[in-house]
């Protein structure tokens, strides 16, 4: 699986959340379609089959991005000393 860039993943999560809220508040054919599209995108980006799996996979990826950043800043501090 190709791992999405952090910014793209965050944008897809924001789009999903926005579509989900809009559909929950005022469901229409347009909001349903937008939610389906956002869900599909998130599933493809994370290699998942359901929204729940995609959200879980996205959380894991974001944790990895954070760990990578933390490790990089630790190395930078060590090299600077």
Residue frames as a rotation matrix with the C-alpha (Angstrom) as fourth column:
UNK 1
0.581 0.814 0.000 0.00
0.814 -0.581 0.000 0.00
0.000 0.000 -1.000 0.00
UNK 2
-0.335 -0.597 0.729 1.19
0.521 -0.762 -0.385 3.49
0.785 0.251 0.566 -0.80
UNK 3
-0.171 0.217 -0.961 1.21
0.953 -0.211 -0.217 5.52
-0.250 -0.953 -0.171 2.39
UNK 4
0.552 0.446 0.705 -0.53
0.645 -0.764 -0.022 8.89
0.528 0.467 -0.709 2.02
UNK 5
-0.585 -0.690 0.426 1.24
0.294 -0.670 -0.682 12.11
0.756 -0.274 0.595 2.97
UNK 6
-0.677 0.289 -0.676 0.21
0.705 -0.007 -0.709 13.40
-0.210 -0.957 -0.199 6.37
UNK 7
-0.792 0.357 -0.495 -1.38
-0.320 -0.934 -0.160 16.54
-0.519 0.031 0.854 4.94
UNK 8
-0.613 0.572 -0.545 -3.44
-0.545 0.193 0.816 14.59
0.572 0.797 0.194 2.44
UNK 9
-0.551 0.388 -0.739 -4.62
0.587 0.809 -0.013 12.19
0.593 -0.441 -0.674 5.13
UNK 10
-0.730 0.261 -0.632 -5.59
0.456 -0.502 -0.735 15.05
-0.509 -0.825 0.247 7.43
UNK 11
-0.757 0.463 -0.460 -7.47
-0.631 -0.699 0.336 16.74
-0.166 0.545 0.822 4.57
UNK 12
-0.540 0.557 -0.631 -9.36
-0.150 0.674 0.724 13.51
0.828 0.486 -0.280 3.82
UNK 13
-0.600 0.291 -0.745 -10.25
0.782 0.411 -0.469 13.12
0.170 -0.864 -0.474 7.51
UNK 14
-0.787 0.300 -0.539 -11.50
-0.011 -0.880 -0.474 16.71
-0.616 -0.367 0.697 7.67
UNK 15
-0.676 0.544 -0.496 -13.57
-0.676 -0.191 0.711 16.20
0.292 0.817 0.497 4.52
UNK 16
-0.534 0.463 -0.708 -15.04
0.347 0.883 0.317 12.99
0.771 -0.076 -0.632 5.96
UNK 17
-0.687 0.240 -0.686 -15.87
0.682 -0.115 -0.722 14.68
-0.252 -0.964 -0.085 9.28
UNK 18
-0.796 0.375 -0.475 -17.49
-0.402 -0.914 -0.049 17.63
-0.453 0.152 0.879 7.56
UNK 19
-0.584 0.576 -0.572 -19.55
-0.506 0.292 0.811 15.39
0.635 0.763 0.121 5.27
UNK 20
-0.598 0.322 -0.734 -20.58
0.587 0.800 -0.127 13.20
0.546 -0.506 -0.668 8.19
UNK 21
-0.748 0.294 -0.595 -21.73
0.384 -0.540 -0.749 16.14
-0.542 -0.789 0.291 10.31
UNK 22
-0.730 0.474 -0.492 -23.59
-0.655 -0.690 0.308 17.77
-0.194 0.547 0.814 7.43
UNK 23
-0.540 0.528 -0.655 -25.34
-0.223 0.660 0.717 14.50
0.811 0.534 -0.239 6.57
UNK 24
-0.640 0.282 -0.715 -26.25
0.730 0.514 -0.450 13.82
0.241 -0.810 -0.535 10.21
UNK 25
-0.766 0.318 -0.558 -27.69
0.102 -0.798 -0.595 17.31
-0.635 -0.512 0.578 10.67
UNK 26
0.143 0.806 -0.574 -29.61
-0.625 -0.376 -0.684 17.60
-0.768 0.456 0.450 7.41
UNK 27
-0.511 -0.393 0.765 -29.60
0.194 0.814 0.548 14.41
-0.837 0.428 -0.339 5.31
UNK 28
0.493 0.581 -0.647 -30.24
-0.608 -0.302 -0.734 14.90
-0.622 0.755 0.205 1.62
UNK 29
0.929 -0.160 0.335 -29.21
0.342 0.719 -0.605 13.12
-0.144 0.676 0.723 -1.54
UNK 30
0.614 -0.728 0.306 -26.33
-0.216 -0.527 -0.822 15.58
0.760 0.439 -0.480 -1.91
UNK 31
0.227 -0.542 0.810 -25.04
-0.973 -0.161 0.165 15.04
0.041 -0.825 -0.563 1.63
UNK 32
0.724 0.077 0.686 -25.37
-0.204 0.973 0.105 11.28
-0.660 -0.216 0.720 1.24
UNK 33
0.894 -0.394 0.213 -23.35
0.337 0.278 -0.899 11.39
0.295 0.876 0.382 -1.96
UNK 34
0.407 -0.766 0.497 -20.70
-0.589 -0.636 -0.498 13.63
0.698 -0.090 -0.711 -0.38
UNK 35
0.354 -0.232 0.906 -20.41
-0.842 0.342 0.417 11.26
-0.406 -0.911 -0.075 2.60
UNK 36
0.878 -0.014 0.478 -20.08
0.168 0.945 -0.280 8.22
-0.448 0.327 0.832 0.34
UNK 37
0.755 -0.618 0.218 -17.38
0.119 -0.197 -0.973 9.96
0.644 0.761 -0.075 -1.69
UNK 38
0.266 -0.660 0.703 -15.44
-0.863 -0.488 -0.132 11.07
0.430 -0.571 -0.699 1.39
UNK 39
0.550 0.001 0.835 -15.72
-0.555 0.747 0.365 7.58
-0.624 -0.664 0.411 2.89
UNK 40
0.949 -0.190 0.253 -14.51
0.313 0.674 -0.669 5.95
-0.043 0.714 0.699 -0.34
UNK 41
0.546 -0.778 0.311 -11.53
-0.278 -0.518 -0.809 8.31
0.790 0.356 -0.499 -0.52
UNK 42
0.219 -0.438 0.872 -10.56
-0.976 -0.102 0.194 7.63
0.004 -0.893 -0.449 3.09
UNK 43
0.742 0.110 0.662 -10.91
-0.215 0.973 0.080 3.87
-0.635 -0.202 0.745 2.57
UNK 44
0.884 -0.446 0.141 -8.71
0.290 0.287 -0.913 3.93
0.367 0.848 0.383 -0.53
UNK 45
0.384 -0.770 0.509 -6.07
-0.590 -0.629 -0.506 6.07
0.710 -0.106 -0.696 1.20
UNK 46
-0.006 -0.354 0.935 -5.87
-0.981 0.184 0.063 3.68
-0.194 -0.917 -0.348 4.15
UNK 47
-0.681 -0.239 -0.693 -6.43
-0.498 0.845 0.198 0.39
0.538 0.479 -0.694 2.33
UNK 48
-0.841 0.436 0.321 -9.60
-0.157 0.371 -0.915 -0.30
-0.518 -0.820 -0.244 4.33
UNK 49
-0.780 0.610 0.139 -13.05
0.481 0.442 0.757 -1.64
0.400 0.657 -0.639 3.49
UNK 50
0.329 0.919 -0.216 -15.21
0.865 -0.201 0.461 0.24
0.380 -0.338 -0.861 5.99
UNK 51
0.444 -0.098 0.890 -15.29
-0.135 -0.990 -0.041 3.74
0.886 -0.102 -0.453 7.46
UNK 52
0.947 -0.061 0.314 -14.55
-0.311 0.065 0.948 2.34
-0.078 -0.996 0.042 10.92
UNK 53
0.587 -0.776 0.232 -11.48
0.742 0.630 0.231 0.47
-0.325 0.036 0.945 9.65
UNK 54
0.245 -0.473 0.846 -10.35
0.660 -0.558 -0.503 3.54
0.710 0.682 0.175 7.72
UNK 55
0.689 0.055 0.723 -10.62
-0.369 -0.831 0.416 5.78
0.624 -0.553 -0.552 10.77
UNK 56
0.902 -0.380 0.202 -8.67
0.006 0.481 0.877 3.29
-0.431 -0.790 0.436 12.86
UNK 57
0.376 -0.782 0.497 -5.98
0.926 0.343 -0.159 2.99
-0.046 0.520 0.853 10.17
UNK 58
0.389 -0.190 0.902 -5.81
0.270 -0.912 -0.309 6.79
0.881 0.363 -0.303 9.87
UNK 59
0.912 -0.052 0.406 -5.30
-0.396 -0.360 0.845 7.09
0.102 -0.932 -0.349 13.64
UNK 60
0.688 -0.687 0.234 -2.45
0.469 0.667 0.580 4.58
-0.554 -0.289 0.781 13.44
UNK 61
0.263 -0.586 0.767 -0.84
0.874 -0.191 -0.446 6.43
0.408 0.788 0.462 10.53
UNK 62
0.607 0.003 0.795 -1.10
-0.126 -0.987 0.100 9.76
0.785 -0.161 -0.598 12.34
UNK 63
0.926 -0.310 0.215 0.54
-0.172 0.159 0.972 8.18
-0.335 -0.937 0.094 15.39
UNK 64
0.431 -0.796 0.425 3.37
0.855 0.510 0.089 6.96
-0.288 0.325 0.901 13.16
UNK 65
0.339 -0.275 0.900 3.80
0.503 -0.755 -0.420 10.45
0.795 0.595 -0.117 11.69
UNK 66
0.830 0.026 0.557 3.98
-0.397 -0.673 0.624 11.88
0.390 -0.739 -0.549 15.20
UNK 67
0.800 -0.568 0.192 6.52
0.211 0.567 0.796 9.28
-0.561 -0.596 0.574 16.31
UNK 68
0.330 -0.685 0.650 8.64
0.928 0.109 -0.357 9.99
0.174 0.720 0.671 13.26
UNK 69
0.476 -0.098 0.874 8.59
0.060 -0.988 -0.144 13.71
0.877 0.121 -0.465 14.00
UNK 70
0.925 -0.110 0.363 9.48
-0.376 -0.159 0.913 13.10
-0.043 -0.981 -0.188 17.64
UNK 71
0.630 -0.720 0.291 12.36
0.603 0.690 0.400 10.86
-0.489 -0.077 0.869 16.67
UNK 72
0.301 -0.498 0.813 13.68
0.777 -0.367 -0.512 13.37
0.554 0.785 0.277 14.17
UNK 73
0.648 -0.047 0.760 13.64
-0.283 -0.942 0.183 16.23
0.707 -0.333 -0.623 16.64
UNK 74
0.901 -0.369 0.227 15.47
-0.098 0.337 0.936 14.07
-0.422 -0.866 0.268 19.21
UNK 75
0.406 -0.780 0.477 18.16
0.897 0.440 -0.043 13.26
-0.176 0.445 0.878 16.66
UNK 76
0.411 -0.220 0.885 18.46
0.393 -0.833 -0.390 16.93
0.822 0.508 -0.256 15.70
UNK 77
0.859 -0.067 0.507 18.98
-0.452 -0.565 0.691 17.89
0.241 -0.822 -0.515 19.36
UNK 78
0.755 -0.609 0.244 21.60
0.303 0.654 0.693 15.18
-0.582 -0.449 0.678 19.79
UNK 79
0.291 -0.655 0.698 23.51
0.937 0.046 -0.347 16.26
0.195 0.754 0.627 16.71
UNK 80
0.557 -0.022 0.830 23.36
0.097 -0.991 -0.091 19.90
0.825 0.131 -0.550 17.73
UNK 81
0.955 -0.196 0.222 24.88
-0.254 -0.156 0.955 19.17
-0.153 -0.968 -0.199 21.15
